[in-house]
Amino acid sequence: MAPAPVTAPAPVTANAPAPAPESGTAPPVAVPQQLPSDVAHFTGRERELAGLDALLRAGSGEGGGGGRAPTAAVITVIAGSGGLGKTTLAVHWAHRVRDRFPDGQLYVNLRGFGPTGSAMTVAEAVRGFLDAFQVPAHLIPATVEAQTALYRSLVADRRMLILLDNARDAEQVRPLLPGSPGCLVVLTSRNELTSLVVAEQAQPLPLELLDRAEARDLLISRVGAERVAAEPRAVEDVITVCAGLPLALAIVAARAATHPRFGLEALAAELRDARGSLDAFEGGDATTDVRAVFSWSYHALGTDAARLFRLLGVHPGADIAAPAAASLVGISVPQARRLLVQLTRAHLITERAPGRYGCHDLLRAYAMELTQAYDAEDERRAALHRVLDHYLHTALAAGVAFTPHREPIAPEPVQPGVSVGEFTGHGQALIWFVLTHPVLIAALQQAAETGFETHAWQLAWSLAEFLDQFGHWHDQRAVHRIALGAAHRARDLTGQAHACHGLGLADLRMGRYDRARGHLARALNLHRESGNEVGQALVHVALNLVCEREGRHEEGLHHAMRALKLYRAADHRSGEAYALNNVGWAYAKLGDFQQALAHCEKALNMFRETGDGRGESAAWDSLGYAHSHVGDHEQAISCYRHAVELRRGRGERVREAESLHRLGSAQLAAGDRAGARRSWQQALTRFDSLGHPDAHRVRDGLTRLGGSDG
């Protein structure tokens, strides 16, 4: 809530007698100075202040934009959610530039959002401005339209700053806008007021959460630099829990300031204990209570938008797209998009990236409180079921495009009202996984915690290839550990087998070969128990990789041959092609390069027939290795380049790095030291970014070559 307006000074009148309003000219006026008092120790918002300064320069003709004088009032809209400090920023900046407006400054709190729930009418606002100009009562027209016209006459040809605070919508504001240049209008609102941007060419200035440095400065300004410096860890915890919301930080700072003997760690502990609740952010009255401030925006929503906002408290993960929102509520995707736009304009959520929406932790906590208060438990569970169905079935559809050779799993049919995404190719699926995998991880964790065990292990399965190919091995291990627990509780042998397989692959990638063997052996036994031949073959493929890493090449060939036999028994053509390539690779490791070339060339032809780019890249890599070891270095270089190109195009960072490493070795053998250095440096960059155990081998090679990794 803004401070009370300052009383206007004594009127400064003209010499001429005051004409009647009907004459078309304005009566003598005062010079209003209505700005509320500035906040003490204002901190941060340097970017926004600079934007307002630039707007002022442009409006006064100082910006050099063609030299033309403005033909209308300059308008800016400071928009953002409750508690961001929109009024504080606007008032602080207005005080900085008040000398530029010698004809006065007008201020009004339009009460668009507040504890009363009653927005100010246009009639009230205009009458307040006429009173500020000290227009005699007998000269004020009877109708609102005539009063508005008189107000515009009073500000015409004057340089005035007009601060319209806490506007509800454009219709409340539009009659208060000056009709002639010379004035600067600053609006604050929780709504975006997009129509003013379109029709009146208002300049939007969206206000966001404070960054960590700004939040720290705010705390310093309120409690002192010495206390902040004395407990840096507690300060970081306070900043994290307050989510960069100035109001929340101010409430905590006020508590610290009024209790100077309390350590900041004690306050941080209170916040941690209350996480997920807004109880710790009660400032003493409605205007300084985070929950109350948020409620003013929520109660302005329509019924459907309010329901969507509440159910966001059920949604797992930090952001949401329209198809997931549609599934959460059980409506169509176009309907969901419209509701998301409404919530965005109300600044209850933010469009963080095109088509992806989210809110900070305190607004999310508010949504959780609302849904628990207003939505029945079975309705909340149905919403969670729908959104888990959405993520699972969309992830499975993306997986078909991302790695089409995988043997699919069979989930339960989706609930009514669920939207499922569609993908036209590998690239589209890859982008979806990159954007959505944090939400998928949160979804499977929530599924495991709320009794949706099958969703949990199947979501982990759907993520496995992406996490493996992009080097997210810690996530891979974490999600499959959750999946294993969920499948065990559900007594689901298939789910347990897939989870053990995923754990084995994660440990394999991180060089923990004994653990990998243990998980894979358990996966193999579970697949045998359930009679899953393809599952057994996949485990043998992984065991082949473990053996290769450990230098146990005879055992590796056994696992590769076993996988080939199982795939052929299951008439699994794609798996057979991968197994052939693995058999060829195992022969190459044993030094039988003719057998290696024969098996890998056959695999390459099969991959080309089916259009499997991932498999083709693997076959090219294996052929490169075999050609290199029979002395055909130019042919090896050509094969490796094919592999690198395919893997880079598919975003397979791990496998691209492995092929680059081997390409460098082939180039060195061919006498191309510069080419080898380039390839190894590229491989090292990728391995280092992934935390891959092979990074040290590449670094050693560069050192011997005389290169440097920096």
C-alpha positions in Angstrom: 0.0 0.0 0.0 1.4 3.4 -0.9 1.9 6.1 1.7 -0.8 8.8 2.1 -0.5 11.7 -0.4 1.3 14.9 0.7 -1.1 17.8 1.2 -1.0 20.2 -1.8 0.6 23.6 -1.2 -1.2 26.9 -1.4 -2.6 27.6 -4.9 -0.6 29.6 -7.4 -3.3 31.5 -9.4 -3.2 33.4 -12.7 -4.1 37.1 -12.8 -7.1 36.6 -15.1 -10.5 35.9 -13.5 -11.6 32.3 -13.5 -13.8 31.6 -16.5 -16.8 29.2 -16.2 -16.1 25.6 -17.3 -18.5 26.1 -20.2 -16.2 28.6 -21.8 -13.8 25.8 -22.8 -10.7 27.2 -20.9 -9.4 25.9 -17.6 -9.9 27.8 -14.3 -6.9 28.9 -12.2 -5.0 26.0 -10.7 -2.7 25.0 -7.9 0.6 23.2 -8.5 -0.1 19.8 -6.9 2.8 18.0 -5.2 1.1 14.7 -4.3 4.0 12.2 -4.4 4.1 9.9 -1.3 7.2 10.0 0.7 10.2 8.2 -0.7 11.4 5.0 0.8 14.6 5.3 3.0 17.7 3.4 1.8 16.3 2.4 -1.6 18.4 -0.4 -3.1 18.6 -2.3 -6.4 16.5 -1.9 -9.5 19.3 -0.2 -11.4 18.2 -1.6 -14.7 14.6 -0.5 -14.2 15.7 3.0 -13.1 17.8 3.3 -16.1 14.9 2.3 -18.3 12.7 5.0 -16.7 15.5 7.6 -17.2 15.7 6.6 -20.9 11.9 7.0 -21.2 12.1 10.5 -19.7 14.9 11.5 -22.1 12.9 10.2 -25.1 9.8 12.0 -24.0 11.6 15.3 -23.6 13.3 15.0 -27.0 16.7 14.3 -25.5 16.9 10.8 -27.0 17.8 11.9 -30.5 15.0 9.9 -32.1 14.7 12.1 -35.2 14.4 15.4 -33.3 10.6 15.4 -33.4 8.8 16.7 -30.4 6.4 14.1 -28.8 2.8 14.4 -30.0 1.2 12.7 -26.9 1.9 12.1 -23.3 4.6 9.5 -22.6 3.3 6.5 -20.7 5.1 3.6 -19.0 3.6 0.6 -17.3 5.4 -1.0 -14.4 3.8 -4.4 -14.1 4.5 -7.4 -11.9 3.1 -9.6 -9.2 2.2 -8.5 -5.7 5.1 -7.9 -3.4 7.6 -6.9 -6.1 7.8 -3.3 -5.0 6.2 -1.6 -8.0 4.9 1.3 -6.0 8.2 1.7 -4.2 10.2 1.8 -7.5 7.7 4.3 -9.1 7.7 6.7 -6.1 11.5 6.5 -5.7 12.1 7.3 -9.3 9.4 10.1 -9.3 11.2 11.8 -6.5 14.5 11.6 -8.4 13.0 13.4 -11.4 10.3 15.7 -9.8 12.3 18.8 -10.6 11.8 18.1 -14.3 8.1 18.6 -13.8 7.6 22.2 -12.5 3.9 22.2 -13.1 3.4 19.5 -10.4 3.0 15.8 -9.7 -0.2 13.9 -9.3 -0.6 10.7 -7.5 -3.5 8.3 -6.9 -3.8 4.8 -5.6 -6.5 3.3 -7.8 -7.0 0.4 -5.4 -7.1 -2.1 -8.3 -5.8 -4.7 -5.9 -6.1 -4.3 -2.1 -7.7 -5.5 1.1 -11.0 -3.8 0.4 -11.5 -5.4 -2.9 -13.1 -2.2 -4.1 -11.3 -0.5 -7.0 -11.5 3.2 -7.3 -14.0 4.5 -9.9 -13.0 6.9 -12.6 -15.3 9.5 -11.0 -13.4 9.2 -7.7 -10.0 9.5 -9.3 -10.9 12.5 -11.5 -12.6 14.3 -8.7 -9.5 13.8 -6.6 -7.3 15.3 -9.3 -9.6 18.3 -9.6 -9.4 18.8 -5.9 -5.6 18.6 -6.1 -5.8 21.5 -8.6 -8.1 23.3 -6.1 -10.8 23.8 -8.6 -13.7 25.5 -6.7 -16.6 23.2 -6.2 -19.0 25.5 -8.1 -16.8 25.2 -11.2 -16.7 21.4 -11.3 -19.2 20.0 -13.9 -21.8 17.5 -13.0 -21.0 14.6 -15.3 -17.9 12.4 -15.2 -17.3 13.0 -18.9 -17.2 16.8 -18.3 -15.0 16.4 -15.3 -12.6 14.3 -17.3 -12.5 16.9 -20.0 -11.8 19.6 -17.5 -9.0 17.5 -16.0 -7.4 17.2 -19.4 -7.7 20.9 -20.0 -5.9 21.5 -16.7 -2.9 19.4 -17.6 -2.8 20.5 -21.3 0.5 22.2 -22.2 1.9 21.6 -18.7 4.9 19.5 -17.7 3.5 17.2 -15.1 4.3 13.8 -13.8 1.2 11.6 -13.2 1.6 8.5 -11.1 -1.4 6.1 -11.4 -0.7 3.4 -8.9 -2.2 0.0 -8.5 -4.4 0.0 -11.6 -6.8 -2.8 -12.1 -7.3 -2.7 -15.9 -6.9 -0.4 -18.9 -10.5 0.9 -18.7 -9.9 2.2 -15.2 -6.8 4.1 -16.5 -7.7 5.3 -20.0 -9.9 8.3 -18.9 -7.1 9.6 -16.7 -4.5 9.8 -19.5 -3.6 13.3 -20.7 -4.5 14.2 -24.2 -1.5 16.4 -25.0 2.3 16.1 -24.8 4.4 17.4 -22.0 3.2 15.0 -19.3 4.8 11.7 -18.2 2.5 9.0 -16.9 3.8 6.2 -14.8 1.4 3.3 -14.2 1.8 0.4 -11.8 -0.4 -2.7 -12.0 -0.5 -6.4 -11.4 -2.0 -6.7 -14.8 0.1 -6.2 -18.0 -2.4 -3.6 -19.4 -1.5 -4.9 -22.9 -4.2 -2.8 -24.6 -2.6 0.4 -23.4 0.7 -0.8 -25.0 -1.2 -1.5 -28.2 -3.5 1.5 -28.5 -1.8 4.2 -26.5 1.8 3.0 -27.2 2.6 2.7 -23.5 6.1 1.4 -22.8 6.0 -1.8 -20.7 8.5 -2.2 -17.9 8.0 -5.6 -16.4 9.3 -6.0 -12.9 10.9 -9.3 -11.8 12.2 -10.8 -8.7 15.4 -9.4 -7.2 18.6 -11.3 -8.0 20.7 -12.6 -5.1 23.0 -9.5 -5.1 20.0 -7.1 -5.0 18.3 -9.2 -2.3 21.5 -9.1 -0.2 21.7 -5.3 -0.6 18.2 -5.0 0.6 18.9 -6.9 3.7 22.1 -4.8 4.3 20.0 -1.6 4.0 17.5 -2.9 6.6 19.6 -4.8 9.2 23.1 -3.5 8.6 26.2 -4.7 6.7 27.8 -6.0 9.9 25.1 -8.5 10.7 24.8 -9.6 7.1 28.6 -10.2 6.9 28.7 -12.1 10.2 26.3 -14.8 9.1 26.7 -15.3 5.3 25.2 -18.8 5.2 22.1 -17.7 7.0 21.7 -14.8 4.7 21.9 -17.1 1.7 19.2 -19.3 3.2 17.0 -16.3 3.9 17.4 -15.1 0.3 16.6 -18.6 -1.1 13.4 -19.0 0.9 12.3 -15.5 0.2 12.6 -16.3 -3.5 13.8 -12.8 -4.3 10.5 -11.2 -3.4 11.1 -7.8 -1.9 8.0 -7.9 0.4 9.1 -11.2 1.9 12.7 -10.0 2.4 11.3 -6.8 4.0 9.2 -8.8 6.4 12.2 -10.9 7.5 14.4 -7.9 7.7 11.9 -6.1 9.9 11.8 -9.0 12.2 15.6 -9.0 12.4 15.7 -5.2 12.9 13.1 -5.3 15.7 15.0 -8.2 17.5 18.6 -7.1 17.1 19.7 -9.8 19.6 18.3 -12.6 17.4 20.9 -14.3 15.2 20.1 -14.4 11.5 20.6 -18.2 11.6 17.6 -18.4 14.0 15.4 -16.5 11.6 16.7 -18.7 8.7 15.8 -21.8 10.7 12.2 -20.4 11.2 11.9 -20.0 7.4 13.2 -23.4 6.7 10.8 -25.0 9.2 7.9 -23.1 7.5 8.9 -23.9 4.0 5.9 -24.7 1.9 3.8 -22.4 4.1 3.4 -18.6 4.1 3.0 -18.4 7.9 6.5 -17.0 8.3 5.7 -14.0 6.1 3.0 -12.3 8.1 4.0 -8.6 8.5 1.3 -7.5 10.9 -1.4 -6.1 8.6 -2.9 -6.9 5.2 -0.6 -4.8 3.2 2.5 -6.4 4.7 1.2 -10.0 4.8 2.5 -12.0 1.8 -0.6 -14.3 1.8 -3.0 -11.3 1.8 -1.1 -9.5 -0.9 -1.2 -12.5 -3.2 -4.9 -13.0 -2.4 -5.8 -9.6 -4.0 -4.6 -10.9 -7.4 -6.2 -14.3 -6.9 -9.6 -12.9 -6.1 -9.6 -10.8 -9.2 -9.5 -14.0 -11.4 -12.4 -15.6 -13.1 -13.6 -19.0 -11.9 -11.6 -21.1 -14.5 -8.4 -19.2 -14.2 -8.6 -19.4 -10.4 -9.1 -23.2 -10.5 -6.0 -23.6 -12.8 -3.9 -21.4 -10.5 -5.0 -23.5 -7.4 -4.2 -26.8 -9.2 -0.7 -25.5 -10.1 -0.1 -26.4 -6.4 -0.6 -30.0 -7.3 1.7 -29.9 -10.4 5.1 -31.3 -10.0 8.1 -29.3 -11.2 9.0 -25.7 -11.6 7.3 -24.9 -14.9 4.4 -26.0 -17.0 3.4 -25.9 -20.7 -0.1 -25.6 -22.1 -0.7 -29.3 -22.8 0.3 -30.2 -19.2 -1.9 -27.4 -17.8 -4.8 -28.7 -20.0 -4.3 -32.2 -18.6 -4.1 -30.9 -15.0 -7.5 -29.2 -15.3 -9.0 -31.6 -17.8 -9.7 -29.1 -20.6 -8.6 -28.5 -24.2 -5.1 -27.1 -24.9 -6.5 -23.9 -26.5 -8.6 -23.3 -23.4 -5.6 -23.9 -21.2 -3.5 -21.4 -23.2 -6.2 -18.7 -22.7 -6.2 -19.3 -19.0 -2.4 -19.3 -18.8 -2.4 -15.9 -20.6 -4.9 -14.6 -18.0 -2.7 -15.8 -15.1 0.4 -14.2 -16.8 -1.4 -10.9 -17.3 -2.3 -11.0 -13.6 1.4 -11.7 -12.8 0.5 -14.8 -10.8 2.7 -16.8 -13.2 5.5 -15.8 -15.6 6.1 -17.0 -19.1 9.8 -18.0 -18.5 10.3 -19.2 -22.1 8.0 -19.2 -25.1 5.1 -21.5 -24.1 6.5 -22.4 -20.7 5.1 -20.9 -17.5 6.0 -20.9 -13.8 5.9 -19.0 -10.6 8.3 -18.4 -7.7 8.3 -20.6 -4.6 6.1 -18.3 -2.5 3.4 -18.1 -5.1 3.6 -21.8 -5.5 3.2 -22.2 -1.8 0.1 -20.0 -2.0 -1.4 -22.1 -4.8 -0.8 -25.2 -2.6 -2.6 -23.6 0.3 -5.5 -22.6 -1.9 -6.0 -26.1 -3.5 -5.9 -27.8 -0.1 -8.5 -25.3 1.2 -10.9 -25.2 -1.8 -10.4 -28.5 -3.8 -11.5 -31.8 -2.5 -8.8 -34.5 -2.0 -10.2 -36.7 -4.7 -10.2 -33.8 -7.1 -6.6 -33.0 -6.4 -5.6 -36.7 -6.8 -7.5 -36.8 -10.1 -5.7 -33.7 -11.3 -2.3 -35.3 -10.4 -3.3 -38.5 -12.1 -4.1 -36.7 -15.3 -0.9 -34.6 -15.3 1.2 -37.7 -14.6 -0.6 -39.5 -17.5 0.3 -36.5 -19.7 4.0 -36.6 -18.8 4.3 -40.3 -19.1 2.5 -40.8 -22.4 4.2 -37.7 -23.9 7.6 -38.9 -22.8 6.9 -42.3 -24.3 5.9 -40.6 -27.6 9.0 -38.5 -27.5 11.1 -41.6 -26.8 9.8 -43.3 -30.0 11.1 -40.3 -32.0 14.3 -40.0 -30.0 15.4 -43.6 -30.0 13.0 -45.6 -32.2 15.0 -48.9 -31.8 13.9 -49.3 -28.2 11.4 -52.0 -27.4 8.4 -50.0 -26.0 6.6 -50.6 -22.7 2.9 -50.7 -22.4 1.4 -48.1 -20.0 -2.2 -48.0 -18.8 -4.5 -45.9 -21.0 -4.8 -42.2 -20.2 -7.5 -40.7 -18.1 -10.3 -38.7 -19.8 -9.2 -35.1 -20.3 -5.5 -35.8 -20.8 -3.6 -34.2 -23.7 -0.6 -36.2 -25.2 2.1 -34.5 -27.2 3.1 -35.7 -30.7 6.6 -35.6 -32.3 7.6 -35.6 -35.9 11.2 -36.4 -35.5 14.3 -36.8 -33.4 15.1 -33.1 -33.2 11.6 -32.1 -31.9 11.8 -34.9 -29.3 15.3 -33.9 -28.2 14.1 -30.3 -27.6 11.2 -31.5 -25.6 13.4 -33.7 -23.4 15.9 -30.8 -22.9 13.1 -28.5 -21.8 11.1 -30.9 -19.8 13.4 -33.4 -18.1 13.6 -31.5 -14.8 9.8 -31.6 -14.6 9.8 -35.3 -15.5 12.2 -36.0 -12.7 10.0 -34.1 -10.3 6.9 -35.9 -11.6 8.3 -39.4 -11.1 9.5 -38.4 -7.6 6.0 -37.1 -6.8 4.4 -40.2 -8.4 6.5 -42.5 -6.1 5.6 -40.5 -3.0 1.8 -40.4 -3.7 1.1 -44.0 -4.6 1.5 -43.9 -8.4 4.3 -46.5 -8.4 3.8 -47.6 -12.0 4.0 -44.0 -13.3 7.2 -43.6 -11.3 9.2 -46.5 -12.8 7.8 -46.0 -16.3 8.8 -42.3 -16.2 12.3 -43.3 -15.2 12.4 -45.8 -18.1 11.2 -43.1 -20.5 14.0 -40.8 -19.4 16.8 -43.3 -19.4 18.1 -42.9 -23.0 18.1 -39.1 -22.8 19.8 -39.0 -19.5 22.4 -41.5 -20.7 23.2 -39.8 -24.0 23.5 -36.3 -22.4 25.7 -37.4 -19.5 23.1 -36.8 -16.7 24.4 -39.9 -14.9 23.8 -38.6 -11.4 20.2 -37.9 -12.3 20.0 -41.3 -14.0 21.1 -43.1 -10.9 18.8 -41.0 -8.7 15.6 -41.6 -10.8 16.2 -45.3 -11.1 16.8 -45.6 -7.4 13.4 -44.0 -6.9 11.9 -46.2 -9.6 13.3 -49.4 -8.1 11.7 -48.6 -4.7 8.4 -47.8 -6.4 8.5 -51.0 -8.5 9.4 -53.1 -5.4 6.4 -51.7 -3.5 4.2 -52.5 -6.4 5.7 -56.0 -6.7 6.3 -55.3 -10.4 9.1 -57.5 -11.7 9.3 -55.8 -15.0 9.6 -52.4 -13.3 12.3 -53.7 -11.0 14.3 -55.1 -13.9 14.2 -51.9 -15.9 15.2 -49.9 -12.8 18.2 -52.2 -12.1 19.2 -51.9 -15.7 19.1 -48.1 -15.4 21.2 -48.1 -12.2 23.7 -50.4 -13.9 24.1 -48.1 -16.8 24.6 -45.1 -14.6 27.3 -46.8 -12.6 28.9 -48.0 -15.8 29.1 -44.5 -17.1 30.6 -43.2 -13.9 33.3 -45.9 -13.8 31.8 -47.9 -10.9 32.1 -51.3 -12.6 31.5 -53.6 -9.6 28.3 -51.8 -8.7 27.3 -51.9 -12.4 27.8 -55.6 -12.5 25.7 -56.1 -9.4 22.7 -54.1 -10.7 22.9 -55.7 -14.2 23.1 -59.2 -12.8 19.9 -58.5 -10.8 18.2 -57.0 -13.9 19.1 -60.1 -15.9 17.7 -62.5 -13.3 14.4 -60.4 -13.1 14.0 -60.4 -16.9 14.6 -64.2 -16.9 12.0 -64.6 -14.2 9.4 -62.6 -16.2 10.4 -64.3 -19.5 11.5 -61.0 -21.3 14.0 -62.0 -24.0 14.6 -58.5 -25.3 15.1 -57.2 -21.7 17.8 -60.0 -21.2 19.4 -59.0 -24.5 19.7 -55.3 -23.4 21.3 -56.4 -20.1 23.9 -58.5 -22.0 24.6 -55.4 -24.2 25.3 -53.4 -21.0 27.5 -56.2 -19.5 29.4 -56.3 -22.8 30.2 -52.6 -22.2 31.3 -53.3 -18.6 33.6 -56.0 -19.8 35.2 -53.8 -22.4 35.9 -51.1 -19.8 37.5 -53.7 -17.6 39.5 -55.2 -20.4 37.7 -58.6 -20.2 37.2 -58.9 -23.9 36.5 -62.7 -24.1 33.7 -62.3 -21.6 32.6 -59.2 -23.5 32.3 -61.3 -26.7 30.2 -63.8 -24.8 27.7 -61.2 -23.7 27.6 -59.7 -27.2 26.9 -63.1 -28.8 24.3 -63.9 -26.1 22.5 -60.6 -26.9 22.6 -61.4 -30.6 21.0 -64.9 -30.0 18.3 -63.5 -27.8 17.4 -60.7 -30.3 17.2 -63.3 -33.1 15.0 -65.6 -31.0 12.7 -62.6 -30.4 12.7 -61.7 -34.1 13.8 -58.2 -33.0 15.4 -56.8 -36.2 16.7 -53.5 -34.7 18.2 -55.2 -31.7 19.9 -57.7 -34.0 21.6 -54.9 -35.9 22.9 -53.4 -32.6 24.0 -56.8 -31.4 25.9 -57.5 -34.7 27.8 -54.2 -34.2 28.6 -55.1 -30.6 29.8 -58.5 -31.7 32.1 -56.8 -34.3 33.4 -54.4 -31.7 34.1 -57.3 -29.3 36.1 -59.1 -32.1 38.0 -55.9 -32.7 39.0 -55.6 -29.1 40.2 -59.2 -29.3 42.3 -58.3 -32.4 40.2 -60.2 -34.9 39.6 -57.2 -37.2 38.4 -59.2 -40.3 35.5 -60.6 -38.2 35.0 -57.1 -36.8 34.7 -55.6 -40.3 32.3 -58.3 -41.5 29.9 -58.0 -38.5 30.0 -54.2 -38.4 29.5 -53.8 -42.2 26.4 -56.1 -42.0 25.1 -54.0 -39.0 25.7 -50.8 -41.0 23.6 -52.0 -43.9 20.8 -53.1 -41.6 20.8 -49.6 -39.9 20.7 -47.9 -43.3 17.8 -50.0 -44.3 15.8 -49.0 -41.3 17.0 -45.4 -41.2 18.4 -45.7 -37.7 20.9 -42.8 -37.5 22.0 -43.7 -34.0 22.8 -47.2 -34.9 24.5 -46.1 -38.1 26.8 -43.8 -36.2 27.7 -46.7 -33.9 28.6 -48.9 -36.8 30.7 -46.2 -38.5 32.6 -45.7 -35.2 33.2 -49.5 -34.9 34.4 -49.6 -38.6 36.7 -46.7 -37.9 38.3 -48.6 -35.1 38.8 -51.8 -37.1 40.2 -49.9 -40.2 42.6 -48.0 -38.0 44.0 -51.2 -36.5 44.6 -52.9 -39.9 46.6 -49.8 -40.9 44.0 -48.2 -43.2 44.1 -44.8 -41.4 42.5 -42.7 -44.1 39.5 -45.1 -44.2 39.4 -45.0 -40.4 39.4 -41.2 -40.5 36.5 -41.2 -43.0 34.5 -43.6 -40.8 35.0 -41.6 -37.6 34.0 -38.4 -39.3 30.8 -40.0 -40.4 30.2 -41.1 -36.8 31.0 -37.6 -35.4 28.7 -35.9 -37.9 25.8 -38.2 -37.1 26.3 -38.0 -33.4 26.7 -34.3 -33.3 23.5 -33.9 -35.4 21.6 -36.0 -32.9 23.0 -34.2 -29.9 24.7 -37.4 -28.6 27.3 -35.6 -26.5 28.9 -38.6 -24.9 29.2 -40.7 -28.1 30.3 -37.7 -30.1 33.2 -37.2 -27.6 34.2 -40.9 -27.8 34.3 -40.8 -31.6 36.3 -37.5 -31.6 38.8 -39.2 -29.3 39.2 -42.1 -31.6 39.3 -39.8 -34.6 42.2 -38.0 -33.1 44.1 -41.2 -32.6 43.5 -42.2 -36.3 44.7 -38.7 -37.4 47.8 -39.0 -35.3 48.6 -42.4 -36.8 48.2 -40.9 -40.3 50.7 -38.2 -39.4 48.2 -35.4 -39.0 49.3 -34.0 -35.6 47.4 -30.7 -36.0 44.2 -32.6 -36.8 44.7 -34.9 -33.9 45.1 -32.0 -31.6 41.9 -30.3 -32.8 39.9 -33.5 -32.4 41.3 -34.3 -28.9 40.7 -30.8 -27.7 37.1 -31.0 -28.8 36.7 -34.4 -27.2 38.3 -33.0 -23.9 35.9 -30.1 -23.8 32.9 -32.4 -24.1 34.3 -35.0 -21.6 35.1 -32.3 -19.1 31.6 -30.8 -19.4 30.1 -34.2 -18.7 32.5 -35.2 -15.9 33.4 -38.2 -18.0 36.1 -40.6 -16.6 37.8 -40.6 -20.1 38.8 -36.9 -19.8 42.1 -37.7 -18.2 43.1 -40.1 -21.0 42.5 -37.4 -23.6 44.3 -34.8 -21.5 47.3 -37.2 -21.2 47.3 -37.6 -25.0 47.3 -33.9 -25.5 50.2 -33.5 -23.1 52.2 -36.1 -25.0 51.3 -34.4 -28.2 52.5 -31.1 -26.9 49.0 -29.6 -26.9 47.3 -27.8 -24.1 43.7 -28.0 -22.8 44.0 -24.6 -21.2 
